[in-house]
Amino acid sequence: MSTIPLSVYLVLALILFCIGLFGALTKRNAVIVLISIELMLNAVNINLVAFAKYGVNPGLTGQIFSLFTITVAAAEAAVSLAILMALYRNRKTVNVDEMDIMKR
C-alpha cells in the first residue's frame, strides 16, 4: 500500500487557494466572493490535516484546528448571507462595487 506524499496535498491546497483568491479579488458578485473565501478556507484545512499527518509530531492537532475552522466558516457564511439578504432588500443588487456607502 503506497501513501500519498505531502507535496501532493500541498499542491492541491495551493491550487484551491489560488482559485479562491482569484475569485475573491476579481468577481463582482458578493455570493461568488463568499464562495471563493470558503474555497480558500478549505485549502487551509487541507494543509492543516496534511501537516497533522506528515508533521514532525503527528497527532490530532491539525484535525482539531480544522474543525474549528469549519465552525468559524459556517458562522461566517450564515452571518454574511444574512447581511447580503438585507443589502439586497435595500439596494436590489449584490454587486460588491455598488455597496460603497452606508446609507442612501
PDB file as gemmi writes it, atoms N, CA and C in Angstrom:
CRYST1    1.000    1.000    1.000  90.00  90.00  90.00 P 1                      
ATOM      1  N   MET A   1       0.837  -1.175   0.000  1.00  0.00           N  
ATOM      2  CA  MET A   1       0.000   0.000   0.000  1.00  0.00           C  
ATOM      3  C   MET A   1       0.889   1.248   0.000  1.00  0.00           C  
ATOM      4  N   SER A   2       0.704   2.079  -0.986  1.00  0.00           N  
ATOM      5  CA  SER A   2       1.531   3.278  -1.087  1.00  0.00           C  
ATOM      6  C   SER A   2       0.775   4.471  -0.504  1.00  0.00           C  
ATOM      7  N   THR A   3       1.510   5.347   0.121  1.00  0.00           N  
ATOM      8  CA  THR A   3       0.907   6.544   0.682  1.00  0.00           C  
ATOM      9  C   THR A   3       1.130   7.722  -0.251  1.00  0.00           C  
ATOM     10  N   ILE A   4       0.245   8.663  -0.169  1.00  0.00           N  
ATOM     11  CA  ILE A   4       0.353   9.866  -0.981  1.00  0.00           C  
ATOM     12  C   ILE A   4       1.339  10.811  -0.296  1.00  0.00           C  
ATOM     13  N   PRO A   5       2.316  11.331  -1.016  1.00  0.00           N  
ATOM     14  CA  PRO A   5       3.297  12.223  -0.378  1.00  0.00           C  
ATOM     15  C   PRO A   5       2.683  13.566   0.013  1.00  0.00           C  
ATOM     16  N   LEU A   6       3.355  14.229   0.930  1.00  0.00           N  
ATOM     17  CA  LEU A   6       2.878  15.523   1.432  1.00  0.00           C  
ATOM     18  C   LEU A   6       2.798  16.569   0.325  1.00  0.00           C  
ATOM     19  N   SER A   7       3.699  16.493  -0.627  1.00  0.00           N  
ATOM     20  CA  SER A   7       3.727  17.505  -1.697  1.00  0.00           C  
ATOM     21  C   SER A   7       2.443  17.509  -2.521  1.00  0.00           C  
ATOM     22  N   VAL A   8       1.795  16.365  -2.659  1.00  0.00           N  
ATOM     23  CA  VAL A   8       0.541  16.316  -3.423  1.00  0.00           C  
ATOM     24  C   VAL A   8      -0.542  17.109  -2.693  1.00  0.00           C  
ATOM     25  N   TYR A   9      -0.629  16.944  -1.382  1.00  0.00           N  
ATOM     26  CA  TYR A   9      -1.605  17.706  -0.602  1.00  0.00           C  
ATOM     27  C   TYR A   9      -1.313  19.204  -0.670  1.00  0.00           C  
ATOM     28  N   LEU A  10      -0.045  19.554  -0.593  1.00  0.00           N  
ATOM     29  CA  LEU A  10       0.319  20.974  -0.621  1.00  0.00           C  
ATOM     30  C   LEU A  10       0.027  21.614  -1.974  1.00  0.00           C  
ATOM     31  N   VAL A  11       0.277  20.879  -3.050  1.00  0.00           N  
ATOM     32  CA  VAL A  11      -0.018  21.406  -4.384  1.00  0.00           C  
ATOM     33  C   VAL A  11      -1.524  21.553  -4.573  1.00  0.00           C  
ATOM     34  N   LEU A  12      -2.298  20.578  -4.102  1.00  0.00           N  
ATOM     35  CA  LEU A  12      -3.754  20.676  -4.195  1.00  0.00           C  
ATOM     36  C   LEU A  12      -4.271  21.878  -3.406  1.00  0.00           C  
ATOM     37  N   ALA A  13      -3.759  22.062  -2.201  1.00  0.00           N  
ATOM     38  CA  ALA A  13      -4.170  23.212  -1.393  1.00  0.00           C  
ATOM     39  C   ALA A  13      -3.754  24.523  -2.051  1.00  0.00           C  
ATOM     40  N   LEU A  14      -2.574  24.552  -2.657  1.00  0.00           N  
ATOM     41  CA  LEU A  14      -2.119  25.754  -3.351  1.00  0.00           C  
ATOM     42  C   LEU A  14      -3.037  26.093  -4.519  1.00  0.00           C  
ATOM     43  N   ILE A  15      -3.419  25.100  -5.293  1.00  0.00           N  
ATOM     44  CA  ILE A  15      -4.304  25.331  -6.439  1.00  0.00           C  
ATOM     45  C   ILE A  15      -5.661  25.841  -5.968  1.00  0.00           C  
ATOM     46  N   LEU A  16      -6.232  25.200  -4.943  1.00  0.00           N  
ATOM     47  CA  LEU A  16      -7.526  25.648  -4.422  1.00  0.00           C  
ATOM     48  C   LEU A  16      -7.448  27.058  -3.854  1.00  0.00           C  
ATOM     49  N   PHE A  17      -6.363  27.359  -3.133  1.00  0.00           N  
ATOM     50  CA  PHE A  17      -6.221  28.694  -2.556  1.00  0.00           C  
ATOM     51  C   PHE A  17      -6.075  29.739  -3.650  1.00  0.00           C  
ATOM     52  N   CYS A  18      -5.325  29.444  -4.697  1.00  0.00           N  
ATOM     53  CA  CYS A  18      -5.151  30.411  -5.792  1.00  0.00           C  
ATOM     54  C   CYS A  18      -6.457  30.645  -6.548  1.00  0.00           C  
ATOM     55  N   ILE A  19      -7.238  29.594  -6.760  1.00  0.00           N  
ATOM     56  CA  ILE A  19      -8.541  29.755  -7.404  1.00  0.00           C  
ATOM     57  C   ILE A  19      -9.454  30.621  -6.536  1.00  0.00           C  
ATOM     58  N   GLY A  20      -9.454  30.351  -5.230  1.00  0.00           N  
ATOM     59  CA  GLY A  20     -10.275  31.146  -4.319  1.00  0.00           C  
ATOM     60  C   GLY A  20      -9.831  32.599  -4.254  1.00  0.00           C  
ATOM     61  N   LEU A  21      -8.524  32.827  -4.228  1.00  0.00           N  
ATOM     62  CA  LEU A  21      -8.003  34.190  -4.189  1.00  0.00           C  
ATOM     63  C   LEU A  21      -8.350  34.945  -5.463  1.00  0.00           C  
ATOM     64  N   PHE A  22      -8.227  34.277  -6.595  1.00  0.00           N  
ATOM     65  CA  PHE A  22      -8.590  34.901  -7.870  1.00  0.00           C  
ATOM     66  C   PHE A  22     -10.066  35.273  -7.885  1.00  0.00           C  
ATOM     67  N   GLY A  23     -10.916  34.365  -7.421  1.00  0.00           N  
ATOM     68  CA  GLY A  23     -12.346  34.651  -7.390  1.00  0.00           C  
ATOM     69  C   GLY A  23     -12.702  35.766  -6.428  1.00  0.00           C  
ATOM     70  N   ALA A  24     -12.033  35.805  -5.281  1.00  0.00           N  
ATOM     71  CA  ALA A  24     -12.337  36.841  -4.295  1.00  0.00           C  
ATOM     72  C   ALA A  24     -11.888  38.224  -4.759  1.00  0.00           C  
ATOM     73  N   LEU A  25     -10.823  38.284  -5.540  1.00  0.00           N  
ATOM     74  CA  LEU A  25     -10.293  39.578  -5.968  1.00  0.00           C  
ATOM     75  C   LEU A  25     -10.889  40.089  -7.272  1.00  0.00           C  
ATOM     76  N   THR A  26     -11.415  39.211  -8.109  1.00  0.00           N  
ATOM     77  CA  THR A  26     -11.848  39.657  -9.434  1.00  0.00           C  
ATOM     78  C   THR A  26     -13.354  39.675  -9.643  1.00  0.00           C  
ATOM     79  N   LYS A  27     -14.117  38.935  -8.882  1.00  0.00           N  
ATOM     80  CA  LYS A  27     -15.560  38.853  -9.133  1.00  0.00           C  
ATOM     81  C   LYS A  27     -16.289  40.004  -8.470  1.00  0.00           C  
ATOM     82  N   ARG A  28     -17.405  40.391  -9.061  1.00  0.00           N  
ATOM     83  CA  ARG A  28     -18.195  41.498  -8.546  1.00  0.00           C  
ATOM     84  C   ARG A  28     -19.365  41.019  -7.700  1.00  0.00           C  
ATOM     85  N   ASN A  29     -19.813  39.799  -7.917  1.00  0.00           N  
ATOM     86  CA  ASN A  29     -20.955  39.269  -7.194  1.00  0.00           C  
ATOM     87  C   ASN A  29     -20.519  38.850  -5.790  1.00  0.00           C  
ATOM     88  N   ALA A  30     -21.227  39.317  -4.785  1.00  0.00           N  
ATOM     89  CA  ALA A  30     -20.838  39.057  -3.399  1.00  0.00           C  
ATOM     90  C   ALA A  30     -20.975  37.579  -3.034  1.00  0.00           C  
ATOM     91  N   VAL A  31     -21.915  36.883  -3.623  1.00  0.00           N  
ATOM     92  CA  VAL A  31     -22.075  35.452  -3.333  1.00  0.00           C  
ATOM     93  C   VAL A  31     -20.866  34.676  -3.857  1.00  0.00           C  
ATOM     94  N   ILE A  32     -20.383  35.015  -5.018  1.00  0.00           N  
ATOM     95  CA  ILE A  32     -19.198  34.365  -5.577  1.00  0.00           C  
ATOM     96  C   ILE A  32     -17.971  34.677  -4.731  1.00  0.00           C  
ATOM     97  N   VAL A  33     -17.879  35.886  -4.216  1.00  0.00           N  
ATOM     98  CA  VAL A  33     -16.763  36.247  -3.341  1.00  0.00           C  
ATOM     99  C   VAL A  33     -16.803  35.398  -2.074  1.00  0.00           C  
ATOM    100  N   LEU A  34     -17.990  35.201  -1.503  1.00  0.00           N  
ATOM    101  CA  LEU A  34     -18.113  34.358  -0.308  1.00  0.00           C  
ATOM    102  C   LEU A  34     -17.743  32.908  -0.596  1.00  0.00           C  
ATOM    103  N   ILE A  35     -18.146  32.399  -1.744  1.00  0.00           N  
ATOM    104  CA  ILE A  35     -17.780  31.034  -2.124  1.00  0.00           C  
ATOM    105  C   ILE A  35     -16.271  30.928  -2.296  1.00  0.00           C  
ATOM    106  N   SER A  36     -15.666  31.947  -2.849  1.00  0.00           N  
ATOM    107  CA  SER A  36     -14.208  31.946  -3.020  1.00  0.00           C  
ATOM    108  C   SER A  36     -13.488  31.953  -1.678  1.00  0.00           C  
ATOM    109  N   ILE A  37     -14.015  32.693  -0.721  1.00  0.00           N  
ATOM    110  CA  ILE A  37     -13.415  32.703   0.614  1.00  0.00           C  
ATOM    111  C   ILE A  37     -13.551  31.330   1.269  1.00  0.00           C  
ATOM    112  N   GLU A  38     -14.683  30.670   1.079  1.00  0.00           N  
ATOM    113  CA  GLU A  38     -14.861  29.303   1.606  1.00  0.00           C  
ATOM    114  C   GLU A  38     -13.876  28.340   0.956  1.00  0.00           C  
ATOM    115  N   LEU A  39     -13.612  28.528  -0.320  1.00  0.00           N  
ATOM    116  CA  LEU A  39     -12.641  27.682  -1.016  1.00  0.00           C  
ATOM    117  C   LEU A  39     -11.243  27.880  -0.447  1.00  0.00           C  
ATOM    118  N   MET A  40     -10.895  29.119  -0.121  1.00  0.00           N  
ATOM    119  CA  MET A  40      -9.591  29.378   0.490  1.00  0.00           C  
ATOM    120  C   MET A  40      -9.505  28.759   1.882  1.00  0.00           C  
ATOM    121  N   LEU A  41     -10.584  28.804   2.650  1.00  0.00           N  
ATOM    122  CA  LEU A  41     -10.586  28.172   3.965  1.00  0.00           C  
ATOM    123  C   LEU A  41     -10.452  26.651   3.860  1.00  0.00           C  
ATOM    124  N   ASN A  42     -11.055  26.068   2.838  1.00  0.00           N  
ATOM    125  CA  ASN A  42     -10.902  24.623   2.636  1.00  0.00           C  
ATOM    126  C   ASN A  42      -9.475  24.256   2.260  1.00  0.00           C  
ATOM    127  N   ALA A  43      -8.800  25.120   1.520  1.00  0.00           N  
ATOM    128  CA  ALA A  43      -7.387  24.876   1.214  1.00  0.00           C  
ATOM    129  C   ALA A  43      -6.544  24.906   2.484  1.00  0.00           C  
ATOM    130  N   VAL A  44      -6.862  25.820   3.380  1.00  0.00           N  
ATOM    131  CA  VAL A  44      -6.159  25.870   4.665  1.00  0.00           C  
ATOM    132  C   VAL A  44      -6.431  24.594   5.463  1.00  0.00           C  
ATOM    133  N   ASN A  45      -7.666  24.110   5.431  1.00  0.00           N  
ATOM    134  CA  ASN A  45      -7.993  22.863   6.138  1.00  0.00           C  
ATOM    135  C   ASN A  45      -7.208  21.676   5.591  1.00  0.00           C  
ATOM    136  N   ILE A  46      -7.019  21.623   4.287  1.00  0.00           N  
ATOM    137  CA  ILE A  46      -6.217  20.547   3.700  1.00  0.00           C  
ATOM    138  C   ILE A  46      -4.785  20.619   4.218  1.00  0.00           C  
ATOM    139  N   ASN A  47      -4.241  21.825   4.290  1.00  0.00           N  
ATOM    140  CA  ASN A  47      -2.889  21.981   4.833  1.00  0.00           C  
ATOM    141  C   ASN A  47      -2.816  21.553   6.288  1.00  0.00           C  
ATOM    142  N   LEU A  48      -3.781  21.945   7.086  1.00  0.00           N  
ATOM    143  CA  LEU A  48      -3.776  21.581   8.500  1.00  0.00           C  
ATOM    144  C   LEU A  48      -3.799  20.072   8.697  1.00  0.00           C  
ATOM    145  N   VAL A  49      -4.659  19.393   7.972  1.00  0.00           N  
ATOM    146  CA  VAL A  49      -4.766  17.938   8.118  1.00  0.00           C  
ATOM    147  C   VAL A  49      -3.529  17.243   7.558  1.00  0.00           C  
ATOM    148  N   ALA A  50      -2.993  17.739   6.454  1.00  0.00           N  
ATOM    149  CA  ALA A  50      -1.793  17.121   5.879  1.00  0.00           C  
ATOM    150  C   ALA A  50      -0.591  17.270   6.805  1.00  0.00           C  
ATOM    151  N   PHE A  51      -0.426  18.450   7.392  1.00  0.00           N  
ATOM    152  CA  PHE A  51       0.697  18.635   8.314  1.00  0.00           C  
ATOM    153  C   PHE A  51       0.489  17.863   9.608  1.00  0.00           C  
ATOM    154  N   ALA A  52      -0.762  17.654   9.995  1.00  0.00           N  
ATOM    155  CA  ALA A  52      -1.009  16.837  11.185  1.00  0.00           C  
ATOM    156  C   ALA A  52      -0.638  15.374  10.926  1.00  0.00           C  
ATOM    157  N   LYS A  53      -0.825  14.937   9.684  1.00  0.00           N  
ATOM    158  CA  LYS A  53      -0.498  13.545   9.354  1.00  0.00           C  
ATOM    159  C   LYS A  53       0.990  13.352   9.111  1.00  0.00           C  
ATOM    160  N   TYR A  54       1.622  14.279   8.386  1.00  0.00           N  
ATOM    161  CA  TYR A  54       3.014  14.110   7.967  1.00  0.00           C  
ATOM    162  C   TYR A  54       4.003  14.959   8.766  1.00  0.00           C  
ATOM    163  N   GLY A  55       3.544  15.657   9.781  1.00  0.00           N  
ATOM    164  CA  GLY A  55       4.411  16.567  10.513  1.00  0.00           C  
ATOM    165  C   GLY A  55       5.453  15.863  11.355  1.00  0.00           C  
ATOM    166  N   VAL A  56       6.259  16.651  12.041  1.00  0.00           N  
ATOM    167  CA  VAL A  56       7.318  16.127  12.896  1.00  0.00           C  
ATOM    168  C   VAL A  56       6.712  15.326  14.044  1.00  0.00           C  
ATOM    169  N   ASN A  57       5.629  15.829  14.615  1.00  0.00           N  
ATOM    170  CA  ASN A  57       4.957  15.161  15.715  1.00  0.00           C  
ATOM    171  C   ASN A  57       3.505  14.899  15.305  1.00  0.00           C  
ATOM    172  N   PRO A  58       3.219  13.807  14.586  1.00  0.00           N  
ATOM    173  CA  PRO A  58       1.860  13.560  14.095  1.00  0.00           C  
ATOM    174  C   PRO A  58       0.873  13.402  15.253  1.00  0.00           C  
ATOM    175  N   GLY A  59      -0.305  13.950  15.082  1.00  0.00           N  
ATOM    176  CA  GLY A  59      -1.331  13.864  16.106  1.00  0.00           C  
ATOM    177  C   GLY A  59      -2.652  14.397  15.589  1.00  0.00           C  
ATOM    178  N   LEU A  60      -3.529  14.708  16.513  1.00  0.00           N  
ATOM    179  CA  LEU A  60      -4.859  15.186  16.147  1.00  0.00           C  
ATOM    180  C   LEU A  60      -4.976  16.705  16.139  1.00  0.00           C  
ATOM    181  N   THR A  61      -3.894  17.397  16.353  1.00  0.00           N  
ATOM    182  CA  THR A  61      -3.953  18.853  16.458  1.00  0.00           C  
ATOM    183  C   THR A  61      -4.484  19.490  15.169  1.00  0.00           C  
ATOM    184  N   GLY A  62      -4.016  19.040  14.024  1.00  0.00           N  
ATOM    185  CA  GLY A  62      -4.468  19.598  12.750  1.00  0.00           C  
ATOM    186  C   GLY A  62      -5.941  19.357  12.506  1.00  0.00           C  
ATOM    187  N   GLN A  63      -6.421  18.161  12.876  1.00  0.00           N  
ATOM    188  CA  GLN A  63      -7.845  17.874  12.699  1.00  0.00           C  
ATOM    189  C   GLN A  63      -8.698  18.743  13.617  1.00  0.00           C  
ATOM    190  N   ILE A  64      -8.233  18.978  14.828  1.00  0.00           N  
ATOM    191  CA  ILE A  64      -8.997  19.811  15.759  1.00  0.00           C  
ATOM    192  C   ILE A  64      -9.041  21.251  15.267  1.00  0.00           C  
ATOM    193  N   PHE A  65      -7.912  21.779  14.812  1.00  0.00           N  
ATOM    194  CA  PHE A  65      -7.904  23.137  14.248  1.00  0.00           C  
ATOM    195  C   PHE A  65      -8.785  23.210  13.005  1.00  0.00           C  
ATOM    196  N   SER A  66      -8.797  22.149  12.225  1.00  0.00           N  
ATOM    197  CA  SER A  66      -9.634  22.118  11.036  1.00  0.00           C  
ATOM    198  C   SER A  66     -11.118  22.164  11.403  1.00  0.00           C  
ATOM    199  N   LEU A  67     -11.508  21.462  12.458  1.00  0.00           N  
ATOM    200  CA  LEU A  67     -12.900  21.522  12.913  1.00  0.00           C  
ATOM    201  C   LEU A  67     -13.266  22.929  13.392  1.00  0.00           C  
ATOM    202  N   PHE A  68     -12.344  23.600  14.091  1.00  0.00           N  
ATOM    203  CA  PHE A  68     -12.598  24.977  14.496  1.00  0.00           C  
ATOM    204  C   PHE A  68     -12.741  25.885  13.276  1.00  0.00           C  
ATOM    205  N   THR A  69     -11.921  25.672  12.274  1.00  0.00           N  
ATOM    206  CA  THR A  69     -12.007  26.483  11.055  1.00  0.00           C  
ATOM    207  C   THR A  69     -13.331  26.258  10.341  1.00  0.00           C  
ATOM    208  N   ILE A  70     -13.796  25.015  10.295  1.00  0.00           N  
ATOM    209  CA  ILE A  70     -15.081  24.720   9.660  1.00  0.00           C  
ATOM    210  C   ILE A  70     -16.216  25.379  10.432  1.00  0.00           C  
ATOM    211  N   THR A  71     -16.124  25.371  11.751  1.00  0.00           N  
ATOM    212  CA  THR A  71     -17.152  26.010  12.572  1.00  0.00           C  
ATOM    213  C   THR A  71     -17.190  27.515  12.338  1.00  0.00           C  
ATOM    214  N   VAL A  72     -16.032  28.141  12.309  1.00  0.00           N  
ATOM    215  CA  VAL A  72     -15.968  29.582  12.056  1.00  0.00           C  
ATOM    216  C   VAL A  72     -16.464  29.898  10.647  1.00  0.00           C  
ATOM    217  N   ALA A  73     -16.142  29.056   9.680  1.00  0.00           N  
ATOM    218  CA  ALA A  73     -16.593  29.279   8.300  1.00  0.00           C  
ATOM    219  C   ALA A  73     -18.110  29.164   8.192  1.00  0.00           C  
ATOM    220  N   ALA A  74     -18.710  28.229   8.924  1.00  0.00           N  
ATOM    221  CA  ALA A  74     -20.170  28.096   8.896  1.00  0.00           C  
ATOM    222  C   ALA A  74     -20.838  29.321   9.514  1.00  0.00           C  
ATOM    223  N   ALA A  75     -20.287  29.803  10.620  1.00  0.00           N  
ATOM    224  CA  ALA A  75     -20.843  31.012  11.244  1.00  0.00           C  
ATOM    225  C   ALA A  75     -20.666  32.223  10.338  1.00  0.00           C  
ATOM    226  N   GLU A  76     -19.510  32.311   9.698  1.00  0.00           N  
ATOM    227  CA  GLU A  76     -19.248  33.426   8.784  1.00  0.00           C  
ATOM    228  C   GLU A  76     -20.206  33.385   7.598  1.00  0.00           C  
ATOM    229  N   ALA A  77     -20.471  32.212   7.075  1.00  0.00           N  
ATOM    230  CA  ALA A  77     -21.390  32.090   5.941  1.00  0.00           C  
ATOM    231  C   ALA A  77     -22.809  32.485   6.335  1.00  0.00           C  
ATOM    232  N   ALA A  78     -23.250  32.072   7.510  1.00  0.00           N  
ATOM    233  CA  ALA A  78     -24.602  32.419   7.950  1.00  0.00           C  
ATOM    234  C   ALA A  78     -24.759  33.917   8.150  1.00  0.00           C  
ATOM    235  N   VAL A  79     -23.808  34.538   8.806  1.00  0.00           N  
ATOM    236  CA  VAL A  79     -23.892  35.980   9.056  1.00  0.00           C  
ATOM    237  C   VAL A  79     -23.777  36.772   7.759  1.00  0.00           C  
ATOM    238  N   SER A  80     -22.852  36.383   6.909  1.00  0.00           N  
ATOM    239  CA  SER A  80     -22.659  37.136   5.670  1.00  0.00           C  
ATOM    240  C   SER A  80     -23.841  36.975   4.721  1.00  0.00           C  
ATOM    241  N   LEU A  81     -24.463  35.803   4.671  1.00  0.00           N  
ATOM    242  CA  LEU A  81     -25.644  35.655   3.823  1.00  0.00           C  
ATOM    243  C   LEU A  81     -26.817  36.455   4.364  1.00  0.00           C  
ATOM    244  N   ALA A  82     -26.938  36.556   5.689  1.00  0.00           N  
ATOM    245  CA  ALA A  82     -27.989  37.406   6.261  1.00  0.00           C  
ATOM    246  C   ALA A  82     -27.748  38.869   5.908  1.00  0.00           C  
ATOM    247  N   ILE A  83     -26.507  39.308   5.974  1.00  0.00           N  
ATOM    248  CA  ILE A  83     -26.180  40.691   5.596  1.00  0.00           C  
ATOM    249  C   ILE A  83     -26.458  40.924   4.112  1.00  0.00           C  
ATOM    250  N   LEU A  84     -26.105  39.952   3.276  1.00  0.00           N  
ATOM    251  CA  LEU A  84     -26.362  40.094   1.835  1.00  0.00           C  
ATOM    252  C   LEU A  84     -27.853  40.147   1.527  1.00  0.00           C  
ATOM    253  N   MET A  85     -28.643  39.367   2.244  1.00  0.00           N  
ATOM    254  CA  MET A  85     -30.089  39.414   2.017  1.00  0.00           C  
ATOM    255  C   MET A  85     -30.660  40.774   2.412  1.00  0.00           C  
ATOM    256  N   ALA A  86     -30.172  41.341   3.508  1.00  0.00           N  
ATOM    257  CA  ALA A  86     -30.625  42.675   3.913  1.00  0.00           C  
ATOM    258  C   ALA A  86     -30.183  43.732   2.898  1.00  0.00           C  
ATOM    259  N   LEU A  87     -28.961  43.623   2.405  1.00  0.00           N  
ATOM    260  CA  LEU A  87     -28.497  44.574   1.389  1.00  0.00           C  
ATOM    261  C   LEU A  87     -29.282  44.435   0.094  1.00  0.00           C  
ATOM    262  N   TYR A  88     -29.636  43.215  -0.272  1.00  0.00           N  
ATOM    263  CA  TYR A  88     -30.401  43.017  -1.500  1.00  0.00           C  
ATOM    264  C   TYR A  88     -31.805  43.624  -1.370  1.00  0.00           C  
ATOM    265  N   ARG A  89     -32.393  43.511  -0.177  1.00  0.00           N  
ATOM    266  CA  ARG A  89     -33.706  44.119   0.027  1.00  0.00           C  
ATOM    267  C   ARG A  89     -33.657  45.642  -0.120  1.00  0.00           C  
ATOM    268  N   ASN A  90     -32.570  46.238   0.345  1.00  0.00           N  
ATOM    269  CA  ASN A  90     -32.469  47.695   0.295  1.00  0.00           C  
ATOM    270  C   ASN A  90     -31.958  48.219  -1.039  1.00  0.00           C  
ATOM    271  N   ARG A  91     -31.002  47.551  -1.645  1.00  0.00           N  
ATOM    272  CA  ARG A  91     -30.341  48.072  -2.850  1.00  0.00           C  
ATOM    273  C   ARG A  91     -30.736  47.365  -4.142  1.00  0.00           C  
ATOM    274  N   LYS A  92     -31.342  46.187  -4.039  1.00  0.00           N  
ATOM    275  CA  LYS A  92     -31.727  45.378  -5.204  1.00  0.00           C  
ATOM    276  C   LYS A  92     -30.523  44.941  -6.041  1.00  0.00           C  
ATOM    277  N   THR A  93     -29.380  44.761  -5.386  1.00  0.00           N  
ATOM    278  CA  THR A  93     -28.188  44.265  -6.062  1.00  0.00           C  
ATOM    279  C   THR A  93     -27.274  43.580  -5.056  1.00  0.00           C  
ATOM    280  N   VAL A  94     -26.459  42.654  -5.559  1.00  0.00           N  
ATOM    281  CA  VAL A  94     -25.459  42.000  -4.714  1.00  0.00           C  
ATOM    282  C   VAL A  94     -24.051  42.247  -5.258  1.00  0.00           C  
ATOM    283  N   ASN A  95     -23.903  43.225  -6.123  1.00  0.00           N  
ATOM    284  CA  ASN A  95     -22.587  43.564  -6.649  1.00  0.00           C  
ATOM    285  C   ASN A  95     -21.775  44.293  -5.585  1.00  0.00           C  
ATOM    286  N   VAL A  96     -20.538  43.872  -5.426  1.00  0.00           N  
ATOM    287  CA  VAL A  96     -19.685  44.418  -4.384  1.00  0.00           C  
ATOM    288  C   VAL A  96     -19.348  45.881  -4.648  1.00  0.00           C  
ATOM    289  N   ASP A  97     -19.137  46.243  -5.893  1.00  0.00           N  
ATOM    290  CA  ASP A  97     -18.717  47.613  -6.184  1.00  0.00           C  
ATOM    291  C   ASP A  97     -19.845  48.634  -6.008  1.00  0.00           C  
ATOM    292  N   GLU A  98     -21.080  48.185  -5.881  1.00  0.00           N  
ATOM    293  CA  GLU A  98     -22.193  49.103  -5.654  1.00  0.00           C  
ATOM    294  C   GLU A  98     -22.537  49.253  -4.170  1.00  0.00           C  
ATOM    295  N   MET A  99     -21.797  48.593  -3.308  1.00  0.00           N  
ATOM    296  CA  MET A  99     -22.046  48.674  -1.862  1.00  0.00           C  
ATOM    297  C   MET A  99     -20.959  49.510  -1.202  1.00  0.00           C  
ATOM    298  N   ASP A 100     -20.834  50.756  -1.645  1.00  0.00           N  
ATOM    299  CA  ASP A 100     -19.739  51.578  -1.165  1.00  0.00           C  
ATOM    300  C   ASP A 100     -20.166  52.629  -0.148  1.00  0.00           C  
ATOM    301  N   ILE A 101     -21.439  52.857   0.020  1.00  0.00           N  
ATOM    302  CA  ILE A 101     -21.881  53.818   1.023  1.00  0.00           C  
ATOM    303  C   ILE A 101     -22.806  53.136   2.011  1.00  0.00           C  
ATOM    304  N   MET A 102     -22.874  53.668   3.235  1.00  0.00           N  
ATOM    305  CA  MET A 102     -23.655  53.043   4.287  1.00  0.00           C  
ATOM    306  C   MET A 102     -25.146  53.348   4.171  1.00  0.00           C  
ATOM    307  N   LYS A 103     -25.500  54.567   3.796  1.00  0.00           N  
ATOM    308  CA  LYS A 103     -26.909  54.939   3.761  1.00  0.00           C  
ATOM    309  C   LYS A 103     -27.162  55.821   2.544  1.00  0.00           C  
ATOM    310  N   ARG A 104     -28.288  55.582   1.898  1.00  0.00           N  
ATOM    311  CA  ARG A 104     -28.654  56.390   0.732  1.00  0.00           C  
ATOM    312  C   ARG A 104     -29.835  57.245   1.008  1.00  0.00           C  
TER     313      ARG A 104                                                      
END                                                                             
